[in-house]
Amino acid sequence: MESIFGWISNNPDIERPGKIILICTFGLIPAFLVGMVVWGVFFSEPWGLKFLNDSKQEFFSGRIDSIYHETQNHNAEVAQIGNYKLGLWSEWDGIISIGDSLYKQKGTTYIEVFKTNGQKKILNYADIIRNRK
């Protein structure tokens, strides 16, 4: 059985510029896609590590003013802390409520939650990664 490249090269009905275009199309696009997969597997940062590094850059402190769903962001649940918006993960359902105070120090992966009843809870971004594997 002849390959697509052999059929294009040996077909007398296709002129030279058309052959070049077809060979580039059927050769370069798959090569590009394979290259993207190889790059993603060997050279990109894993999702979990990127997520933790991004969470370490965050700093916020304050009382939760409101909790709502952002319809333009796939209906994600968000806690409003002054001017800061904190996305609430499903693992945190029922733990954070309006009036609670939150503190997240830069360089850490955990959030301290001070409940209105005096309890203290710790939310860790690393737990989200463990639950999603």
Short mmCIF file of the C-alpha atoms (twelve columns), coordinates in Angstrom:
data_MODEL
# 
_entry.id   MODEL 
# 
loop_
_atom_site.group_PDB 
_atom_site.id 
_atom_site.type_symbol 
_atom_site.label_atom_id 
_atom_site.label_alt_id 
_atom_site.label_comp_id 
_atom_site.label_asym_id 
_atom_site.label_seq_id 
_atom_site.Cartn_x 
_atom_site.Cartn_y 
_atom_site.Cartn_z 
_atom_site.pdbx_PDB_model_num 
ATOM 1   C CA . MET A 1   0.000   0.000  0.000   1 
ATOM 2   C CA . GLU A 2   1.302   3.385  -1.000  1 
ATOM 3   C CA . SER A 3   1.604   6.172  1.560   1 
ATOM 4   C CA . ILE A 4   -0.120  9.508  1.121   1 
ATOM 5   C CA . PHE A 5   3.257   11.095 0.340   1 
ATOM 6   C CA . GLY A 6   3.968   8.556  -2.377  1 
ATOM 7   C CA . TRP A 7   0.528   9.049  -3.895  1 
ATOM 8   C CA . ILE A 8   0.988   12.842 -3.945  1 
ATOM 9   C CA . SER A 9   4.510   12.608 -5.389  1 
ATOM 10  C CA . ASN A 10  3.570   10.125 -8.125  1 
ATOM 11  C CA . ASN A 11  0.207   11.632 -9.109  1 
ATOM 12  C CA . PRO A 12  0.585   13.339 -12.527 1 
ATOM 13  C CA . ASP A 13  -2.700  15.240 -12.089 1 
ATOM 14  C CA . ILE A 14  -1.272  17.407 -9.287  1 
ATOM 15  C CA . GLU A 15  1.090   20.185 -10.352 1 
ATOM 16  C CA . ARG A 16  4.322   20.888 -8.468  1 
ATOM 17  C CA . PRO A 17  3.068   23.797 -6.273  1 
ATOM 18  C CA . GLY A 18  0.056   21.707 -5.267  1 
ATOM 19  C CA . LYS A 19  2.314   18.781 -4.372  1 
ATOM 20  C CA . ILE A 20  4.455   21.019 -2.171  1 
ATOM 21  C CA . ILE A 21  1.394   22.399 -0.387  1 
ATOM 22  C CA . LEU A 22  -0.100  18.937 0.189   1 
ATOM 23  C CA . ILE A 23  3.165   17.415 1.401   1 
ATOM 24  C CA . CYS A 24  3.704   20.341 3.798   1 
ATOM 25  C CA . THR A 25  0.127   20.044 5.049   1 
ATOM 26  C CA . PHE A 26  0.266   16.300 5.653   1 
ATOM 27  C CA . GLY A 27  3.827   16.402 6.969   1 
ATOM 28  C CA . LEU A 28  4.196   19.559 9.018   1 
ATOM 29  C CA . ILE A 29  0.869   19.563 10.861  1 
ATOM 30  C CA . PRO A 30  1.319   16.076 12.366  1 
ATOM 31  C CA . ALA A 31  4.961   16.895 13.146  1 
ATOM 32  C CA . PHE A 32  3.832   20.077 14.912  1 
ATOM 33  C CA . LEU A 33  1.213   18.179 16.940  1 
ATOM 34  C CA . VAL A 34  3.734   15.506 17.945  1 
ATOM 35  C CA . GLY A 35  6.150   18.274 18.920  1 
ATOM 36  C CA . MET A 36  3.523   19.887 21.146  1 
ATOM 37  C CA . VAL A 37  2.852   16.594 22.918  1 
ATOM 38  C CA . VAL A 38  6.569   15.942 23.420  1 
ATOM 39  C CA . TRP A 39  7.043   19.491 24.752  1 
ATOM 40  C CA . GLY A 40  4.117   19.084 27.145  1 
ATOM 41  C CA . VAL A 41  5.341   15.747 28.466  1 
ATOM 42  C CA . PHE A 42  9.034   16.529 28.879  1 
ATOM 43  C CA . PHE A 43  9.434   20.279 29.269  1 
ATOM 44  C CA . SER A 44  6.321   21.794 30.842  1 
ATOM 45  C CA . GLU A 45  5.729   22.160 34.563  1 
ATOM 46  C CA . PRO A 46  3.192   19.650 35.934  1 
ATOM 47  C CA . TRP A 47  -0.227  21.111 36.781  1 
ATOM 48  C CA . GLY A 48  0.071   20.370 40.499  1 
ATOM 49  C CA . LEU A 49  3.479   22.010 40.853  1 
ATOM 50  C CA . LYS A 50  2.383   25.102 38.919  1 
ATOM 51  C CA . PHE A 51  -0.772  25.321 41.037  1 
ATOM 52  C CA . LEU A 52  1.215   25.176 44.291  1 
ATOM 53  C CA . ASN A 53  3.776   27.722 43.074  1 
ATOM 54  C CA . ASP A 54  1.005   30.107 42.032  1 
ATOM 55  C CA . SER A 55  -0.742  29.687 45.385  1 
ATOM 56  C CA . LYS A 56  2.498   30.507 47.215  1 
ATOM 57  C CA . GLN A 57  2.553   33.927 45.528  1 
ATOM 58  C CA . GLU A 58  -0.827  34.917 46.970  1 
ATOM 59  C CA . PHE A 59  -1.241  37.067 50.055  1 
ATOM 60  C CA . PHE A 60  -4.555  38.130 51.519  1 
ATOM 61  C CA . SER A 61  -6.048  38.920 54.861  1 
ATOM 62  C CA . GLY A 62  -9.484  40.061 55.892  1 
ATOM 63  C CA . ARG A 63  -13.097 39.246 56.621  1 
ATOM 64  C CA . ILE A 64  -15.339 37.613 54.024  1 
ATOM 65  C CA . ASP A 65  -17.861 40.201 52.853  1 
ATOM 66  C CA . SER A 66  -19.824 37.953 50.511  1 
ATOM 67  C CA . ILE A 67  -19.826 34.577 48.781  1 
ATOM 68  C CA . TYR A 68  -21.296 34.339 45.308  1 
ATOM 69  C CA . HIS A 69  -21.063 32.463 41.995  1 
ATOM 70  C CA . GLU A 70  -19.343 34.130 39.034  1 
ATOM 71  C CA . THR A 71  -21.446 33.223 36.013  1 
ATOM 72  C CA . GLN A 72  -18.781 34.454 33.561  1 
ATOM 73  C CA . ASN A 73  -16.244 32.092 35.206  1 
ATOM 74  C CA . HIS A 74  -18.095 28.788 34.782  1 
ATOM 75  C CA . ASN A 75  -20.252 29.588 37.823  1 
ATOM 76  C CA . ALA A 76  -17.248 29.264 40.139  1 
ATOM 77  C CA . GLU A 77  -17.859 30.034 43.798  1 
ATOM 78  C CA . VAL A 78  -15.967 33.117 44.966  1 
ATOM 79  C CA . ALA A 79  -15.438 34.729 48.366  1 
ATOM 80  C CA . GLN A 80  -15.050 38.503 48.372  1 
ATOM 81  C CA . ILE A 81  -12.502 39.768 50.918  1 
ATOM 82  C CA . GLY A 82  -12.400 43.540 50.496  1 
ATOM 83  C CA . ASN A 83  -11.052 44.023 46.949  1 
ATOM 84  C CA . TYR A 84  -9.654  40.475 46.759  1 
ATOM 85  C CA . LYS A 85  -11.557 37.599 45.146  1 
ATOM 86  C CA . LEU A 86  -10.758 34.105 46.425  1 
ATOM 87  C CA . GLY A 87  -11.907 31.162 44.328  1 
ATOM 88  C CA . LEU A 88  -13.431 28.523 46.569  1 
ATOM 89  C CA . TRP A 89  -12.646 24.911 45.699  1 
ATOM 90  C CA . SER A 90  -15.240 22.186 46.164  1 
ATOM 91  C CA . GLU A 91  -13.000 20.634 48.830  1 
ATOM 92  C CA . TRP A 92  -13.684 23.723 50.947  1 
ATOM 93  C CA . ASP A 93  -17.507 23.533 50.762  1 
ATOM 94  C CA . GLY A 94  -19.124 24.254 54.099  1 
ATOM 95  C CA . ILE A 95  -15.888 25.363 55.773  1 
ATOM 96  C CA . ILE A 96  -15.844 29.042 54.792  1 
ATOM 97  C CA . SER A 97  -18.818 31.307 55.442  1 
ATOM 98  C CA . ILE A 98  -19.609 35.022 55.393  1 
ATOM 99  C CA . GLY A 99  -18.074 36.836 58.373  1 
ATOM 100 C CA . ASP A 100 -15.109 34.454 58.739  1 
ATOM 101 C CA . SER A 101 -11.636 35.989 58.745  1 
ATOM 102 C CA . LEU A 102 -8.983  34.564 56.416  1 
ATOM 103 C CA . TYR A 103 -5.226  34.930 56.450  1 
ATOM 104 C CA . LYS A 104 -2.880  33.654 53.742  1 
ATOM 105 C CA . GLN A 105 0.816   34.466 54.105  1 
ATOM 106 C CA . LYS A 106 2.932   34.745 50.951  1 
ATOM 107 C CA . GLY A 107 5.222   31.733 50.511  1 
ATOM 108 C CA . THR A 108 2.851   29.250 52.161  1 
ATOM 109 C CA . THR A 109 0.261   26.870 50.711  1 
ATOM 110 C CA . TYR A 110 -2.289  27.119 53.491  1 
ATOM 111 C CA . ILE A 111 -5.054  29.498 54.496  1 
ATOM 112 C CA . GLU A 112 -5.938  30.127 58.127  1 
ATOM 113 C CA . VAL A 113 -9.699  30.455 58.669  1 
ATOM 114 C CA . PHE A 114 -10.874 32.111 61.852  1 
ATOM 115 C CA . LYS A 115 -14.555 31.252 62.261  1 
ATOM 116 C CA . THR A 116 -17.061 33.627 63.843  1 
ATOM 117 C CA . ASN A 117 -17.560 31.103 66.685  1 
ATOM 118 C CA . GLY A 118 -13.855 31.247 67.627  1 
ATOM 119 C CA . GLN A 119 -12.708 28.034 65.897  1 
ATOM 120 C CA . LYS A 120 -9.628  28.008 63.696  1 
ATOM 121 C CA . LYS A 121 -9.416  25.869 60.557  1 
ATOM 122 C CA . ILE A 122 -6.562  25.347 58.118  1 
ATOM 123 C CA . LEU A 123 -7.155  24.952 54.374  1 
ATOM 124 C CA . ASN A 124 -4.211  23.638 52.373  1 
ATOM 125 C CA . TYR A 125 -3.864  23.993 48.602  1 
ATOM 126 C CA . ALA A 126 -1.846  20.747 48.591  1 
ATOM 127 C CA . ASP A 127 -5.009  18.877 49.650  1 
ATOM 128 C CA . ILE A 128 -6.681  19.963 46.409  1 
ATOM 129 C CA . ILE A 129 -3.916  18.362 44.372  1 
ATOM 130 C CA . ARG A 130 -4.062  15.135 46.395  1 
ATOM 131 C CA . ASN A 131 -7.830  14.897 45.844  1 
ATOM 132 C CA . ARG A 132 -7.539  15.432 42.086  1 
ATOM 133 C CA . LYS A 133 -4.971  12.724 41.294  1 
# 
